[in-house]
Amino acid sequence: LSPCPPPRLRLFQKFSTFRILVCGGDGSVGWVLSEIDALGLHKQCQLGVLPLGTGNDLARVLGWGSLCDDDTQLLQILEKLE
């Protein structure tokens, strides 16, 4: 959803429900949540978080620090979350 989520999120306004997976830290999650709220999509959106990134607080707090230290593990992590 970068660099500009509002136009892309507007595409989902006609869906009764939809899901978004945010891969990042607390800043990315806060940014997407604020855009969802600004567009009034919070009642129809389910949000998942995959705390990836170097040094982000969310990954550190959840103990994900070294869980995904290379790209080859990403598919396995996503399959577990699914």
TANOR-V198098 format. One record per residue. N is the residue number from 1. RES is the residue in one letter. PHI is phi as a letter, one per 30 degrees, with the letter a starting at -180 (NA if undefined). PSI is psi in whole degrees, -180 to 180 (NA if undefined). D_LAST is the distance of its C-alpha to the last C-alpha in whole Angstrom. Layout:
N/RES/PHI/PSI/D_LAST
N/RES/PHI/PSI/D_LAST
This chain:
1/L/NA/35/20
2/S/c/158/23
3/P/d/-2/26
4/C/b/92/26
5/P/d/-32/23
6/P/e/-50/26
7/P/d/-38/27
8/R/d/-41/23
9/L/d/-29/22
10/R/d/-27/25
11/L/d/-24/24
12/F/c/-3/21
13/Q/d/-26/24
14/K/d/-5/24
15/F/d/144/21
16/S/d/-38/21
17/T/b/154/17
18/F/a/165/15
19/R/b/146/12
20/I/b/135/13
21/L/c/118/11
22/V/c/118/14
23/C/c/102/14
24/G/l/-156/17
25/G/c/-163/19
26/D/d/-33/21
27/G/d/-45/23
28/S/d/-43/21
29/V/d/-46/19
30/G/d/-39/22
31/W/d/-48/23
32/V/d/-42/20
33/L/d/-40/21
34/S/d/-36/25
35/E/d/-39/24
36/I/d/-44/22
37/D/d/-43/25
38/A/d/-32/28
39/L/c/-2/27
40/G/i/32/26
41/L/c/4/23
42/H/d/-25/21
43/K/d/-23/22
44/Q/c/-1/19
45/C/c/134/17
46/Q/c/128/13
47/L/c/129/13
48/G/c/151/10
49/V/b/129/12
50/L/c/101/11
51/P/d/88/15
52/L/c/156/16
53/G/k/156/20
54/T/d/121/23
55/G/i/13/25
56/N/d/146/23
57/D/d/-39/23
58/L/d/-46/20
59/A/d/-41/18
60/R/d/-45/22
61/V/d/-37/22
62/L/d/-1/18
63/G/i/26/19
64/W/c/10/17
65/G/e/-56/20
66/S/c/11/20
67/L/d/-40/17
68/C/b/82/16
69/D/c/-1/20
70/D/a/160/20
71/D/d/-22/18
72/T/d/-21/17
73/Q/d/-14/15
74/L/e/-44/12
75/L/d/-42/10
76/Q/d/-41/10
77/I/d/-45/9
78/L/d/-38/6
79/E/d/-38/5
80/K/d/-40/5
81/L/d/-34/4
82/E/d/NA/0
